[in-house]
Amino acid sequence: MHATPEPALQVQGLRKAYGSRTAVESVSFQVQPGQVLGLLGPNGAGKSTTVGMICGLTTPDAGEIRLRGGLSLASDERGYKQRLGLVPQDLALYEELPARTNVQLFGSLYGITGAELHKRCEQVMALVGLSDRAGDKPSTFSGGMKRRLHIACALVHDPEVILLDEPTAGVDPQSRNAIFDNLEQLKAAGKALIYTTHYMEEAERLADHVVIVDHGRVVASGTQAELYAAHAGEPQLSVQFQAAPEAAALHGLPGVLRHTLDASSAEFTLHHLDASAALLAALAERGLHVRSLASSQPSLEDVFLALTGRQLRD
């Protein structure tokens, strides 16, 4: 029997209030090495406040945050922050200094010097695809290049846990894909990543585990499959037959939870979309010829809207 691995980061019972307004209340989750945790929520849900507390920029009113081995801000603030990398929403670059110098500056803040600093700088510039622009000023970069340089600055000290707060805001599709590639490389290298975003398709691509917060509380947590099953309903298969089938011919089909029949069209609700092949084979065995079909599966956006509602947030 394998022991459960120790989380890279564990958050327990975080709370933060500003006067009478509670921004975060009883938020708990954990992220494993080599895992991407998607932290999702509407505007004002408490995501950025939670990230601020994890990286030590905001002091929680209650709760605990611990890295692997039990390290906390209270036990060793410098050691704790050495093991974290932060990519905030707002760019924090010196526009008139060369890109390489920006990265070196951030590395030096973590006590890295000399040959080690040069080596780390070259590694992270290569990772984000900016080696050929290392001597250029960020003021000459596109928005996507600045975002990638921003990530390099957060990685130069080789952190174990990386927090990315809306890292693709305002970038073009090519730069977004380049950033995704960077993050997948970091995941493969065993880094733990916490990723906040408003783009559900980003979380669907990247996140192994999803935490949805609203009004400062965790309203759902789990893998995407677990969230779909619990909150978004079952997948659907729409079938158009060549001729209208008898209603009895559609009873007892494998993998079907329920169905509706309207003339020569049927709508099947399935346990999971993988059941489609068995269903189609069973229809063929019963002599029912399919003219066309279409499938639909719940998305993370369906889960998100089901839990947080469709009302606009300011």
C-alpha positions in Angstrom: 0.0 0.0 0.0 1.5 3.3 -1.1 1.6 6.2 1.4 -0.1 9.4 0.4 2.5 11.9 -0.7 3.0 15.0 1.4 1.5 18.1 -0.2 3.8 20.7 -1.6 1.5 23.3 0.0 -1.4 23.0 2.5 -3.9 25.7 3.2 -6.2 25.2 6.2 -9.0 27.5 7.4 -7.8 30.8 5.9 -9.8 33.8 6.9 -9.4 37.5 6.1 -11.8 40.4 6.9 -11.5 44.1 6.1 -13.7 45.8 8.7 -17.2 44.4 8.3 -16.5 42.8 5.0 -15.2 39.2 5.0 -13.0 38.6 1.9 -12.0 35.0 2.7 -13.7 32.6 5.1 -12.6 29.1 6.0 -10.7 28.4 2.7 -8.8 25.1 2.7 -7.1 23.1 -0.1 -3.8 21.5 -0.9 -1.6 21.0 -4.0 0.8 18.2 -4.7 4.2 18.3 -6.4 3.7 18.0 -10.1 0.1 19.2 -9.9 -1.7 22.3 -11.3 -4.5 23.5 -9.0 -7.0 25.9 -10.7 -8.3 28.5 -8.3 -11.5 29.9 -9.9 -14.1 32.4 -8.9 -16.0 35.5 -10.0 -14.6 39.0 -9.4 -14.4 39.7 -5.7 -14.7 36.0 -4.8 -11.4 36.1 -2.7 -8.9 34.6 -5.1 -6.3 37.4 -5.1 -6.7 37.8 -1.3 -6.0 34.0 -0.9 -3.0 34.2 -3.1 -1.8 37.3 -1.2 -2.0 35.4 2.1 -0.2 32.3 0.7 2.8 34.4 -0.5 3.0 36.5 2.7 1.8 39.9 1.2 -1.4 39.8 3.3 -1.7 38.6 6.9 -4.5 36.2 7.5 -6.8 36.7 10.5 -7.0 32.9 11.0 -5.8 29.7 9.4 -2.5 28.0 8.5 -0.4 27.8 5.4 2.4 25.2 5.3 4.9 24.0 2.8 6.3 20.5 2.5 8.1 19.6 5.7 5.9 21.9 7.8 7.6 25.1 6.9 5.5 28.2 7.5 5.8 32.0 7.5 5.7 32.0 11.3 8.5 29.4 11.6 10.9 30.8 8.9 9.7 33.7 6.8 12.8 33.9 4.6 13.0 30.1 4.1 9.3 30.0 3.3 9.4 32.8 0.7 12.6 31.2 -0.9 10.4 28.2 -1.9 7.6 30.3 -3.4 7.4 32.0 -6.8 4.8 34.6 -7.5 3.5 35.9 -10.9 1.1 38.7 -9.9 -1.6 40.1 -12.2 0.2 43.4 -12.6 3.6 43.4 -14.4 6.5 44.1 -12.1 9.3 44.9 -14.6 11.9 47.6 -15.1 11.0 48.6 -18.6 14.3 50.4 -19.4 16.7 47.7 -18.1 17.6 44.7 -20.3 15.4 41.6 -19.9 18.4 39.7 -18.6 19.1 42.4 -16.0 15.5 42.2 -14.8 15.8 38.5 -14.2 19.2 38.9 -12.5 17.8 41.6 -10.2 15.0 39.2 -9.0 17.5 36.4 -8.5 19.8 38.7 -6.5 16.9 39.5 -4.2 16.9 35.8 -3.3 20.6 35.8 -2.5 21.7 34.2 -5.8 25.0 35.6 -7.1 27.9 35.0 -9.5 28.0 32.0 -11.8 24.9 30.4 -10.2 22.9 33.6 -11.0 24.1 33.6 -14.6 23.2 29.9 -15.0 19.8 30.3 -13.5 19.1 33.4 -15.6 20.0 31.6 -18.9 17.9 28.6 -17.9 14.7 30.5 -17.3 15.2 32.8 -20.3 15.5 29.7 -22.4 12.4 28.2 -20.8 10.2 31.2 -21.7 11.7 31.5 -25.2 13.4 34.8 -24.7 17.1 33.9 -25.0 17.5 35.8 -28.2 16.0 39.0 -26.7 17.8 38.8 -23.4 19.7 42.0 -24.1 16.7 44.0 -25.2 14.6 46.3 -23.0 11.0 45.2 -22.0 9.8 48.5 -23.3 10.3 47.1 -26.8 8.5 43.8 -26.0 4.9 42.8 -26.9 2.5 42.2 -24.1 2.9 38.4 -24.4 6.7 38.7 -24.2 6.5 40.9 -21.1 4.2 38.2 -19.5 6.8 35.5 -20.3 9.6 37.6 -18.9 7.5 38.2 -15.8 7.3 34.4 -15.4 11.0 34.1 -15.8 11.6 36.6 -13.0 9.4 34.4 -10.7 11.3 31.2 -11.6 14.9 32.4 -11.3 15.3 31.2 -7.7 13.9 27.7 -8.6 10.8 27.7 -6.3 8.9 24.6 -5.4 5.5 26.2 -5.4 4.5 28.8 -8.1 1.5 31.1 -7.8 0.2 32.5 -11.0 -2.5 35.2 -10.7 -4.2 35.7 -14.1 -0.9 35.2 -16.0 -2.4 35.4 -19.5 -4.4 38.6 -19.1 -4.3 40.6 -22.3 -2.0 38.4 -24.3 -2.4 37.0 -27.9 -3.2 33.3 -28.5 0.3 32.5 -29.5 1.8 33.9 -26.3 -0.9 32.2 -24.3 0.0 28.8 -25.8 3.7 29.5 -25.2 2.9 30.2 -21.5 0.9 27.0 -21.3 3.9 25.1 -22.7 6.1 26.7 -20.0 3.7 25.7 -17.2 3.4 22.1 -18.5 7.2 21.8 -18.5 7.2 23.1 -14.9 4.6 20.6 -13.9 6.6 17.8 -15.5 9.6 18.9 -13.5 7.6 18.4 -10.3 6.7 21.9 -9.5 3.4 22.6 -7.7 1.4 25.4 -9.4 -1.6 27.4 -8.3 -3.3 29.1 -11.2 -6.1 31.7 -11.0 -7.9 32.6 -14.2 -11.3 33.8 -15.6 -10.8 31.7 -18.7 -12.4 28.3 -18.2 -10.8 26.8 -21.2 -7.4 27.5 -19.6 -8.3 25.7 -16.4 -9.8 22.8 -18.5 -6.4 22.4 -20.3 -4.1 22.9 -17.3 -5.8 22.0 -14.0 -5.5 18.6 -12.4 -7.6 19.8 -9.4 -10.0 22.7 -9.3 -11.1 24.8 -6.4 -14.0 27.2 -7.0 -14.5 30.0 -4.5 -17.4 32.4 -4.2 -18.1 35.1 -1.6 -14.9 34.1 0.1 -15.7 30.4 0.6 -14.9 27.2 -1.2 -18.1 26.1 -3.0 -16.6 23.1 -4.8 -13.3 21.2 -5.0 -12.2 18.2 -7.0 -11.0 16.9 -10.3 -12.8 18.1 -13.4 -14.5 14.8 -13.8 -15.8 14.9 -10.2 -17.1 18.4 -10.6 -18.8 17.6 -13.9 -20.6 14.6 -12.2 -21.6 16.6 -9.2 -22.6 19.9 -10.6 -23.0 20.0 -14.4 -25.2 17.1 -15.3 -24.6 14.2 -17.6 -23.4 14.1 -21.2 -26.0 14.0 -24.0 -26.1 12.1 -27.3 -28.5 13.3 -29.9 -29.4 10.7 -32.6 -31.3 11.2 -35.8 -32.6 7.9 -37.2 -33.3 7.1 -40.8 -36.8 6.1 -39.8 -38.8 6.6 -36.7 -38.1 3.7 -34.2 -40.7 2.0 -32.0 -40.5 3.4 -28.5 -39.9 -0.1 -27.1 -36.8 -0.5 -29.2 -35.0 2.2 -27.1 -35.5 0.6 -23.7 -32.7 -1.2 -21.9 -29.9 0.3 -23.9 -26.4 0.2 -22.3 -25.0 3.3 -20.6 -28.3 5.2 -20.9 -29.8 7.0 -17.8 -32.9 8.2 -19.6 -34.0 9.2 -23.1 -36.7 11.1 -25.0 -38.0 10.2 -28.4 -39.6 12.7 -30.9 -40.5 11.1 -34.2 -37.2 10.0 -35.7 -35.0 11.9 -33.2 -33.9 10.7 -29.8 -32.0 12.4 -27.0 -30.0 10.1 -24.7 -28.6 11.0 -21.4 -25.5 8.9 -20.6 -23.6 7.8 -17.5 -20.5 9.0 -19.4 -19.7 9.8 -23.0 -17.5 6.7 -23.3 -20.8 4.8 -23.3 -21.6 6.1 -26.8 -19.9 3.3 -28.7 -21.8 0.6 -26.8 -25.0 2.5 -27.3 -24.5 2.8 -31.1 -23.6 -0.9 -31.4 -26.8 -1.8 -29.5 -28.9 0.4 -31.8 -27.3 -1.3 -34.8 -28.1 -4.8 -33.4 -31.7 -3.7 -33.0 -31.8 -2.7 -36.7 -32.0 1.0 -36.0 -30.0 2.9 -38.6 -28.5 6.2 -37.5 -28.5 9.1 -40.0 -26.6 11.6 -37.8 -25.5 12.1 -34.2 -24.1 14.9 -32.0 -22.7 14.7 -28.5 -22.4 17.3 -25.8 -20.5 17.0 -22.6 -20.5 19.3 -19.5 -17.8 21.9 -19.4 -16.1 23.7 -16.6 -18.0 26.8 -17.5 -21.2 24.9 -16.9 -20.0 23.9 -13.4 -18.8 27.4 -12.7 -22.1 29.1 -13.7 -24.1 26.4 -11.9 -22.3 27.2 -8.6 -21.8 30.9 -8.9 -24.8 32.0 -10.9 -25.0 34.1 -14.1 -25.4 37.5 -12.4 -22.8 40.1 -13.4 -20.2 40.9 -10.7 -18.5 44.3 -10.4 
